[in-house]
Each structure stands twice: as structure tokens, then as C-alpha cells.
Amino acid sequence: MPLQLLSPPAQEPVSLAEAKLHLRVDFSDDDALITALIAAARQAAETITNRQLVTARWKLVLDAFPGPSLMGVPAGRPFTLPGHAILIPKVPVQAIVSIDYLDMGSVQRTMPSSNYASDLACEPARITPVFGQIWPITLPQIGAVSVTFDAGYGAAADVPEGIKRWILIRVGSLYQNREEVAALSRGSITPLPFIDGLLDPYRMALV
């Protein structure tokens, strides 16, 4: 399920000033480096957790709508991930902007929002046809379906503190250790196991 970033976040979840305070850096010589490290650490956190932190717009590209088409009726238990649901592999989803597809005449069409239902509180978020509807018939061609959506917690202030702390600690590690290996003059390094645990409550397993 290829994901394409359409509109990147307007800001990082951790500011340069916050990172410099954490690093105890009071000069501007390394501002560009620290800014780059913040972006790298944020991208690592988003990859590990499958989350979007600050709001951004994404496009999910599919080769076809999922099947079988069951008239929008999930089978099984009251809470399921039905086989005909589109699952969004990036959370938290704020809104489904559009569902577009190529019809059998190779014409780009947009599915009416009244024809599908979305559960954005679920992780991953899921979309199915409403009762009485089925997914449209699409051109049998790769990339025939796309779902455009907005994801993220909102602004930087809305990002959970645990994720921000992890980013700051990762920035500190990258700032202090700028090579692939470290030559130690004394002692040894013992990783602190609780650091990566900061991200544990936010990890989303893809199904």
C-alpha cells in the first residue's frame, strides 16, 4: 500500500529552541545541524509508530478496492476489520478528503462521501461502503484507486509528550555521536532500555 506525502507538516513537533535547551547548547553555530537532527528523529519516531505527528496530507494508492463487496455489512463479531474495508496505515487520521478511482473507461472519478462510512477512531482507521452500496468497479490497472486523507495530532503542542521526549533524547544521541561507531577512551556504554519504551504506547501494528 504505497503512501505518498502530499503536504508535509508545517512544523516539527520539537522546536529548535526546545532541542537546544535539552542539549544545553547556547550558541548558534550548530543550529542547522540540530534542525536536521530533529527532522531525522521525528521521521524515525513516525516510522517506528506508524503515526503522523504534526498534521500532514497523505495519499494511499491501491490497485483496486478491497473485496469481497458485501453491501457494506461487516461479518463476524461486533468489532471487526472486515475484508472489504480500506485500512489506512497511518494514524491518527483526522479526515478522509476524497476517494478517487479510474472507472472502466479510464475516467478519473471521485466517490461521493455519502456512499462510504469511515471509522477514524479505530487504529488503523477503516473505510467501507455504507449499507446498500458496494465499491465502484474500477479499471483493472495498478494504482487505480487512491484515498487522500489528513493525519496527525494537530500542531506541535498537541503531540504526546512521550513522543517528544523520545525525539529529544534521540537528537541528543545523534548530536553527541556523529559517526557510525564510537571509540571509547574508558568504560563501556549501557543502553537505557526505558528510552525506546517511551514509544511503546503509540506503536500501531499494521494488519
Salt bridges, closest charged atoms under 4 A:
GLU12 OE1 - ARG42 NE 2.83
ASP30 OD2 - ARG178 NH2 3.66
ASP31 OD1 - LYS20 NZ 2.94
GLU46 OE1 - ARG42 NH1 3.20
ASP103 OD2 - ARG109 NE 2.48
ASP119 OD2 - ARG126 NE 3.14
GLU123 OE1 - ARG51 NH2 2.74
ASP150 OD1 - ARG57 NE 2.66
GLU161 OE2 - ARG165 NE 3.23
ASP196 OD1 - ARG170 NH2 3.14
ASP200 OD1 - ARG203 NE 2.88
